[in-house]
Amino acid sequence: MEPELLRAYFWELSGKDGDRFVAVTDPGSKLEKLAKEHGYHAIFLGDPAIGGRYSVLSVFGMVPAAMMGIDVEAFFAATQPLVEACKGDTANPGLILGAIMGEAAVSGRDKLTILTSPGLEPIGAWLEQLIAESTGKHGKGIVPVDLEPSAPVEDYGADRVFALLTLAGDDASDIIEQAHFLVAAGQPVIRITLPSKERIGQEFFRWEVATAFAGAVIGIDPFDQPDVEDAKIATRELIDKYEESGALAPETPFHQDAAMAFSAPGDHIFAATNPVEILRDHFASAEPGDYVGFLVYLERNAEHEAAIARMRGEVVHAKHVATVAGFGPRFLHSTGQAYKGGPKSGVFIEITRTPDPDLAVPGWKASFGIVQLAQARGDLDVLAARGQRTLRIHLNTGDLNILETLVARSLQN
């Protein structure tokens, strides 16, 4: 849905100038047809046999890379040695990594915690989608944990495996020291060091092969995503009703005050009558082996990222469970598959606010803000229907700092 809404918005903003657009799509798609009709500057067709999360080394990843000024031929040349190494039956780096990931998951270590040096931090977001969408289905899977604040080793449970990715020349002393403490405490740590940024393509390929092998070990098909569509359907139903009536279907919170409103689409009945006790009740359900997820439908800016990170740190310290966080709607297309289709070990807090300012979508009654709220509601409803523990908090004032204070208080003994 988002690509079409954004296309409509920028098409109008550009004065309907097709020469300012480039399409990267599959052959025969609606986008290819539209691009031809509107005279797009260029159309790049991908291989429909390659799933989206495995497509970084195809035109879907390389066209943007080329537009950024990256020498794609040199990039592929630097990647090729790892491709060749992964063709063998022995000493295959993708197979070895995948076997470790898969065996760790089936033994209960299904939270793959990503640690990176500064120059490689963005790869965590890519790994999240690759691993979560490939393995999280049929009640099984690996839950990737990215950008979680570091914690004392005693705060980590026995459901973790750590992946330490460093770039030569980066100041990685802090995370390397952390890795030494983790190993000393008996935590498994996978360590990979890149000699240069030009080798990042090797890691793309290594982790794609590894994820496929891990899926085989776990016993799932790593190339489908059966649970992504459910949230899209739920969202579409809400939007269709909005297009007809001009209003989202009403939702009655079980508690609200001037600052926020609490809703729970699942079966759990919250008996508490104040925000701190509601949060304490929700966090109390998190047991060893579970994870707590913050699903955030706010602007992704430094202030909000820092507040979410602090809340994650509080949870790790108080509950000794892993934490994940995603800004919506992006995470719906990455980790959302694992949250809905993976192990029923998630304790989720969805955070929303009414977008202000909002933007109209040309040709739609629904604005971008309305679509975002519908996506949030649709996804959490599906999570609840899949047996995950869910709580929606709508920030009436839009102030995340108030919620951060309440979370900290709720986790105190």
C-alpha positions as CSV (number, residue, x, y, z in Angstrom):
1,M,0.0,0.0,0.0
2,E,2.7,2.5,1.0
3,P,4.5,2.5,-2.5
4,E,1.2,3.4,-4.2
5,L,0.3,6.1,-1.7
6,L,3.8,7.6,-2.0
7,R,3.8,7.3,-5.8
8,A,0.4,9.2,-5.9
9,Y,1.7,11.9,-3.6
10,F,5.0,12.5,-5.4
11,W,3.4,12.2,-8.8
12,E,1.1,15.1,-7.9
13,L,4.0,17.0,-6.3
14,S,6.2,16.6,-9.4
15,G,3.5,18.1,-11.7
16,K,3.0,14.6,-13.2
17,D,6.4,14.6,-14.8
18,G,7.2,11.0,-15.6
19,D,10.8,11.9,-16.5
20,R,11.5,12.4,-12.8
21,F,10.6,8.8,-11.9
22,V,12.4,5.5,-12.1
23,A,10.7,2.2,-11.5
24,V,12.3,-1.0,-10.2
25,T,9.8,-3.8,-10.4
26,D,9.0,-7.3,-11.6
27,P,8.1,-8.0,-15.2
28,G,4.4,-7.7,-15.9
29,S,3.6,-5.8,-12.7
30,K,1.1,-3.0,-12.4
31,L,4.0,-0.6,-11.7
32,E,5.7,-1.6,-15.0
33,K,2.5,-0.9,-16.9
34,L,2.0,2.4,-15.1
35,A,5.6,3.5,-15.6
36,K,5.3,2.9,-19.4
37,E,2.0,4.8,-19.5
38,H,3.4,7.8,-17.6
39,G,6.8,7.9,-19.4
40,Y,9.1,7.1,-16.5
41,H,12.7,8.0,-17.1
42,A,13.8,4.3,-16.7
43,I,12.3,1.0,-15.8
44,F,14.5,-1.8,-14.3
45,L,13.0,-5.3,-14.2
46,G,14.0,-7.7,-11.5
47,D,13.9,-11.5,-11.4
48,P,10.4,-12.5,-10.0
49,A,12.0,-15.7,-8.6
50,I,14.0,-13.7,-6.1
51,G,12.1,-12.9,-2.9
52,G,12.3,-9.3,-1.8
53,R,14.4,-9.9,1.3
54,Y,16.9,-11.8,-0.8
55,S,17.1,-9.2,-3.6
56,V,19.8,-6.8,-2.3
57,L,22.3,-8.1,-4.9
58,S,19.7,-7.8,-7.7
59,V,18.5,-4.7,-9.4
60,F,16.3,-3.9,-6.4
61,G,19.5,-3.2,-4.3
62,M,22.0,-2.3,-7.0
63,V,20.0,0.4,-8.9
64,P,19.8,2.5,-5.7
65,A,23.5,1.7,-5.1
66,A,24.4,2.9,-8.5
67,M,22.4,6.1,-8.1
68,M,24.4,6.7,-4.9
69,G,27.6,6.6,-6.9
70,I,28.7,3.0,-5.9
71,D,30.8,1.2,-8.5
72,V,28.5,-1.8,-8.9
73,E,31.0,-3.8,-11.0
74,A,33.7,-3.4,-8.4
75,F,31.1,-4.2,-5.7
76,F,30.2,-7.5,-7.4
77,A,33.9,-8.3,-8.0
78,A,34.5,-7.9,-4.2
79,T,31.5,-10.1,-3.5
80,Q,32.4,-13.0,-5.9
81,P,35.0,-14.8,-3.7
82,L,32.4,-15.4,-1.0
83,V,29.8,-16.6,-3.6
84,E,32.4,-19.1,-4.8
85,A,33.2,-20.2,-1.3
86,C,29.5,-20.9,-0.6
87,K,29.3,-23.4,-3.5
88,G,31.2,-26.1,-1.7
89,D,29.9,-28.8,0.6
90,T,32.8,-28.3,3.1
91,A,34.2,-25.1,4.5
92,N,31.1,-23.3,3.2
93,P,30.8,-20.1,5.2
94,G,27.1,-19.7,4.6
95,L,26.3,-23.3,5.6
96,I,28.5,-23.1,8.7
97,L,26.8,-19.9,9.9
98,G,23.3,-21.2,9.0
99,A,24.0,-24.4,10.9
100,I,25.0,-22.4,14.0
101,M,21.9,-20.2,13.8
102,G,19.5,-23.1,13.2
103,E,20.9,-25.4,15.9
104,A,21.0,-22.5,18.3
105,A,17.3,-21.8,17.6
106,V,16.1,-25.4,18.0
107,S,18.0,-25.6,21.3
108,G,16.1,-22.5,22.6
109,R,18.6,-19.8,21.7
110,D,16.3,-18.1,19.2
111,K,17.1,-14.5,19.9
112,L,19.9,-13.5,17.5
113,T,21.3,-10.3,19.1
114,I,23.2,-8.2,16.6
115,L,26.2,-6.2,17.7
116,T,28.0,-4.0,15.2
117,S,30.8,-1.5,15.1
118,P,29.7,2.0,14.1
119,G,30.4,1.7,10.4
120,L,28.2,-1.4,10.1
121,E,25.3,-0.3,12.3
122,P,22.8,-0.1,9.3
123,I,23.3,-3.7,8.4
124,G,21.2,-4.7,11.5
125,A,18.0,-3.3,9.9
126,W,18.7,-5.4,6.8
127,L,19.4,-8.6,8.8
128,E,16.2,-8.0,10.8
129,Q,14.1,-8.4,7.7
130,L,16.1,-11.2,6.2
131,I,16.1,-13.4,9.3
132,A,12.6,-12.6,10.7
133,E,10.7,-12.8,7.5
134,S,12.5,-16.0,6.4
135,T,12.4,-18.0,9.6
136,G,9.4,-16.7,11.6
137,K,6.5,-19.0,10.7
138,H,4.5,-22.0,11.9
139,G,5.3,-21.1,15.5
140,K,9.0,-21.4,14.9
141,G,11.8,-19.0,14.0
142,I,14.6,-16.8,15.0
143,V,13.8,-13.4,16.5
144,P,16.5,-10.8,15.4
145,V,17.4,-8.2,18.1
146,D,18.9,-5.0,16.7
147,L,19.9,-1.8,18.4
148,E,19.3,-3.1,21.9
149,P,21.2,-1.1,24.5
150,S,24.1,-3.1,25.9
151,A,23.5,-4.6,29.4
152,P,25.5,-6.4,32.1
153,V,25.9,-10.1,31.1
154,E,23.7,-11.2,34.0
155,D,20.8,-9.5,32.4
156,Y,20.9,-11.8,29.4
157,G,19.0,-15.1,29.4
158,A,19.8,-18.5,28.0
159,D,17.8,-17.8,24.8
160,R,20.5,-15.6,23.2
161,V,23.1,-16.0,20.5
162,F,25.1,-12.9,19.7
163,A,26.4,-11.9,16.2
164,L,29.3,-9.4,16.4
165,L,30.1,-7.7,13.1
166,T,33.0,-5.3,13.1
167,L,34.7,-3.2,10.4
168,A,38.5,-3.0,10.4
169,G,39.5,0.5,11.4
170,D,36.3,1.2,13.4
171,D,36.5,1.9,17.1
172,A,35.0,-1.3,18.3
173,S,36.7,-1.6,21.6
174,D,33.5,-1.3,23.6
175,I,31.6,-4.1,21.9
176,I,34.7,-6.3,21.6
177,E,35.1,-6.0,25.4
178,Q,31.4,-6.8,25.8
179,A,31.8,-9.9,23.6
180,H,34.7,-11.1,25.8
181,F,32.4,-10.7,28.9
182,L,29.6,-12.6,27.1
183,V,31.9,-15.5,26.1
184,A,33.2,-15.7,29.7
185,A,29.6,-15.9,30.9
186,G,28.9,-18.8,28.6
187,Q,27.0,-16.9,25.9
188,P,27.6,-18.0,22.3
189,V,29.1,-15.2,20.1
190,I,29.6,-15.4,16.4
191,R,32.3,-12.9,15.3
192,I,32.8,-11.7,11.7
193,T,35.3,-8.9,10.8
194,L,35.2,-7.1,7.5
195,P,38.5,-5.8,6.2
196,S,36.8,-3.0,4.3
197,K,33.4,-1.7,3.4
198,E,33.8,-3.1,-0.1
199,R,33.3,-6.5,1.4
200,I,29.7,-5.8,2.6
201,G,28.4,-7.6,-0.4
202,Q,30.1,-10.8,0.9
203,E,28.1,-10.4,4.1
204,F,24.9,-10.0,2.2
205,F,25.5,-13.2,0.4
206,R,26.8,-15.1,3.5
207,W,23.8,-14.2,5.6
208,E,21.3,-15.0,2.8
209,V,22.8,-18.5,2.4
210,A,23.0,-18.9,6.1
211,T,19.4,-17.9,6.6
212,A,18.2,-20.4,4.0
213,F,20.2,-23.2,5.7
214,A,18.9,-22.1,9.2
215,G,15.4,-22.4,7.9
216,A,16.1,-26.0,6.8
217,V,17.5,-26.8,10.2
218,I,14.5,-25.3,12.0
219,G,12.1,-27.1,9.6
220,I,10.4,-24.2,7.8
221,D,10.4,-22.9,4.2
222,P,12.7,-19.8,4.3
223,F,11.3,-18.5,1.0
224,D,7.7,-17.8,1.8
225,Q,6.0,-15.3,4.1
226,P,2.5,-16.6,4.9
227,D,1.6,-14.2,7.7
228,V,2.5,-10.8,6.1
229,E,-0.7,-10.7,4.1
230,D,-3.0,-10.9,7.1
231,A,-2.1,-7.5,8.5
232,K,-2.5,-6.0,5.0
233,I,-6.0,-7.5,4.7
234,A,-7.0,-6.1,8.1
235,T,-5.7,-2.7,7.2
236,R,-7.4,-2.7,3.8
237,E,-10.7,-3.5,5.4
238,L,-10.4,-0.5,7.8
239,I,-9.3,1.8,4.9
240,D,-12.2,0.6,2.7
241,K,-14.7,1.4,5.4
242,Y,-13.0,4.8,5.8
243,E,-13.3,5.5,2.1
244,E,-17.0,4.7,2.3
245,S,-17.9,6.5,5.6
246,G,-15.1,9.1,6.1
247,A,-14.3,7.6,9.6
248,L,-12.4,4.8,11.1
249,A,-14.4,2.2,13.0
250,P,-14.6,3.3,16.6
251,E,-12.4,1.7,19.2
252,T,-13.3,1.8,22.9
253,P,-10.2,2.0,25.2
254,F,-10.5,0.2,28.6
255,H,-8.7,3.1,30.3
256,Q,-7.9,6.6,29.3
257,D,-6.8,9.9,30.7
258,A,-5.7,13.2,29.3
259,A,-2.3,11.8,28.3
260,M,-3.0,8.4,26.8
261,A,-5.6,5.8,26.1
262,F,-5.1,2.0,26.6
263,S,-6.7,-0.7,24.4
264,A,-6.2,-4.4,24.4
265,P,-7.4,-6.4,21.3
266,G,-6.4,-9.7,22.8
267,D,-8.1,-12.0,25.3
268,H,-6.4,-10.7,28.4
269,I,-8.5,-8.6,30.7
270,F,-6.6,-5.8,32.4
271,A,-8.0,-5.4,35.9
272,A,-5.7,-2.4,36.8
273,T,-7.2,1.1,36.7
274,N,-4.1,3.3,36.4
275,P,-1.3,3.4,33.8
276,V,1.5,2.2,36.0
277,E,-0.4,-0.9,37.1
278,I,-1.6,-1.6,33.6
279,L,2.0,-1.6,32.3
280,R,3.2,-3.7,35.3
281,D,0.5,-6.2,34.6
282,H,1.5,-6.4,31.0
283,F,5.3,-6.8,31.7
284,A,4.5,-9.4,34.4
285,S,3.5,-11.8,31.7
286,A,7.0,-11.8,30.2
287,E,8.9,-14.9,31.3
288,P,12.3,-16.3,30.6
289,G,12.5,-17.1,26.8
290,D,9.9,-14.4,26.0
291,Y,10.7,-11.0,24.4
292,V,9.2,-7.6,24.7
293,G,8.4,-5.6,21.6
294,F,7.9,-1.9,21.1
295,L,5.9,-1.2,17.9
296,V,6.2,2.5,17.4
297,Y,4.0,4.6,15.1
298,L,5.7,7.9,15.7
299,E,8.2,10.0,13.8
300,R,11.5,8.2,13.6
301,N,13.8,10.8,15.0
302,A,16.7,10.9,17.4
303,E,14.5,11.9,20.4
304,H,12.1,9.0,19.9
305,E,14.8,6.5,19.1
306,A,16.6,7.4,22.3
307,A,13.4,7.2,24.4
308,I,12.6,3.8,23.0
309,A,16.2,2.6,23.6
310,R,16.0,3.7,27.2
311,M,12.7,1.8,27.7
312,R,14.2,-1.3,26.2
313,G,17.2,-1.0,28.6
314,E,14.8,-0.8,31.5
315,V,13.0,-4.0,30.4
316,V,16.2,-6.0,29.8
317,H,17.5,-5.0,33.3
318,A,14.2,-5.7,35.1
319,K,12.9,-8.7,33.3
320,H,16.1,-10.3,31.8
321,V,14.3,-10.8,28.5
322,A,15.2,-9.7,25.0
323,T,13.6,-6.6,23.5
324,V,12.8,-5.6,19.9
325,A,11.6,-2.3,18.5
326,G,10.3,-1.2,15.2
327,F,8.9,2.0,13.7
328,G,5.8,1.5,11.7
329,P,4.8,0.9,9.1
330,R,8.4,-0.2,8.1
331,F,8.6,-3.2,10.5
332,L,5.4,-4.6,9.1
333,H,7.4,-5.6,6.0
334,S,10.4,-6.9,8.0
335,T,10.1,-8.3,11.5
336,G,6.3,-8.4,11.4
337,Q,6.3,-11.8,9.8
338,A,8.2,-13.3,12.8
339,Y,6.0,-11.5,15.3
340,K,2.8,-13.0,13.8
341,G,4.0,-16.3,12.5
342,G,6.9,-17.1,14.9
343,P,7.0,-18.4,18.5
344,K,4.2,-17.2,20.7
345,S,6.7,-15.6,23.0
346,G,6.1,-11.9,22.3
347,V,4.8,-9.3,24.7
348,F,4.0,-6.2,22.6
349,I,3.3,-2.6,23.3
350,E,2.1,-0.6,20.3
351,I,2.5,3.1,20.6
352,T,0.4,5.5,18.4
353,R,-0.6,9.1,18.2
354,T,-2.8,11.1,15.8
355,P,-0.3,12.4,13.2
356,D,-0.1,16.2,13.3
357,P,0.6,17.7,10.8
358,D,-0.9,15.2,8.4
359,L,-0.7,14.9,4.6
360,A,-3.5,14.3,2.2
361,V,-3.1,11.5,-0.4
362,P,-4.2,12.5,-3.9
363,G,-7.3,10.6,-4.9
364,W,-8.0,9.2,-1.4
365,K,-10.2,10.3,1.4
366,A,-7.8,8.7,3.8
367,S,-4.7,10.7,4.7
368,F,-1.3,9.3,5.3
369,G,-2.0,9.6,9.0
370,I,-5.3,7.7,8.8
371,V,-3.6,4.9,6.8
372,Q,-0.9,4.7,9.5
373,L,-3.5,4.4,12.3
374,A,-5.3,1.7,10.3
375,Q,-2.1,-0.2,9.8
376,A,-1.4,0.0,13.5
377,R,-4.8,-1.3,14.5
378,G,-4.9,-4.0,11.8
379,D,-1.5,-5.4,12.7
380,L,-2.1,-5.5,16.5
381,D,-5.5,-7.1,16.0
382,V,-3.8,-9.9,13.9
383,L,-1.0,-10.2,16.6
384,A,-3.7,-10.7,19.2
385,A,-5.5,-13.2,17.1
386,R,-2.3,-15.2,16.8
387,G,-2.0,-15.5,20.5
388,Q,0.6,-12.8,21.2
389,R,0.2,-10.6,24.3
390,T,-0.8,-7.1,23.1
391,L,-1.4,-3.6,24.5
392,R,-2.0,-0.5,22.5
393,I,-1.2,2.9,24.0
394,H,-2.4,6.0,22.1
395,L,-0.6,9.1,23.1
396,N,-3.3,11.8,23.3
397,T,-0.7,14.5,23.7
398,G,1.9,12.9,21.5
399,D,4.4,13.0,24.4
400,L,6.5,9.9,24.6
401,N,8.4,11.1,27.6
402,I,5.3,10.6,29.8
403,L,5.1,7.0,28.7
404,E,8.9,6.5,29.4
405,T,8.4,7.6,32.9
406,L,5.5,5.3,33.4
407,V,7.4,2.3,32.0
408,A,10.3,2.9,34.4
409,R,7.9,3.1,37.4
410,S,6.1,0.0,36.3
411,L,9.3,-2.0,36.3
412,Q,10.4,-1.0,39.7
413,N,10.2,-3.6,42.4
